[in-house]
């Protein structure tokens, strides 16, 4: 009968008639400490007896762990899991795929508590860090705390020399969508955000610029920060319903995330308002769901997987001590017009 159980180092040493230290030297590639004949013999025995190294011990003892940490500090609390949001799901999927191809292991940690993240990351022997939705000062602290290279995705704040950021032309995206809505005859136009920081702030600045260039007056009250809880959001939307009903097809709601735009389309449908006949809705991101909503969502396209591609590429460059040409990489945006506005 073919025997498939995995052998231990002690068993391999017994088969070869050598010490466990000699077997360990072969496993860790320390050829200078073992004769070529012994190295070949032990390598053959390791393969024959299906030896699999216990990676945890190796990672504790070596400078290089082959582990990359993907850490996420979301700006909002999700009711189920953060990965229900296609943005984070696509980032995770692409990072894992690329690191797997490069024979790295991926550790994922998500917390809205930044100090919890600092404690956890400091305890791990990771080779590098990809930080998503962090503030610039926290990326700086990660670098100083761990001594490891850090690449951020969508940093909030000014990029410093301590880390590399992969971002988006957020200002341009906010500007293009708002200009499109204005030239299409929509008035009033509300803009909905999580908070007045980071990418949302840049997108709002683009919104403001489009108004500055138009004949329409800019109204700060229409820059709206919605509650993070779904039930609270819907209760808030109900307070705006009388205004939305008065628009009679002339008003527009510009959400700085497809997730909320599509959610609001459902809310409007429940309250007998048709998009875009009664009010238009636009989003930002162009996630998979934006093409599946009813009607399909007019939005700003960003290539989310490419953010992950650039993040992994830049991190590997840092790990390999290769030259870095740009500290802050900004990917382009595109206006996608569909049926909702």
Secondary structure, 3 states (H helix, E strand, C coil): CCCCCCCCHHHHHHHHCCCHHHHHHHHCCCHHHCCHHHHHHHHHHHHHCCCCCCHHHHHHHCCCCCEEEEEECCCCCCCCCHHHCHHHHHHHHHHHHHHHHCCCEEEEEECCCHHHHHHHHHCCCCCEEEEECCEHHHHHHHHHHHCCEEEEECCECCCCCCCEEEEECHHHHHHHHHHHHHHCCCCCEEEEECCCCHHHHHHHHHHHHHHHCCCCCCCHHHEEECCCCHHHHHHHHHHHHHHHHHHCCCCEEEECCHHHHHHHHHHHHHCCCCCCCCCEEECCECCHHHHHCCCCCEEEECCHHHHHHHHHHHHHHHHCCCCCCCCEEEECCEEECCCCC
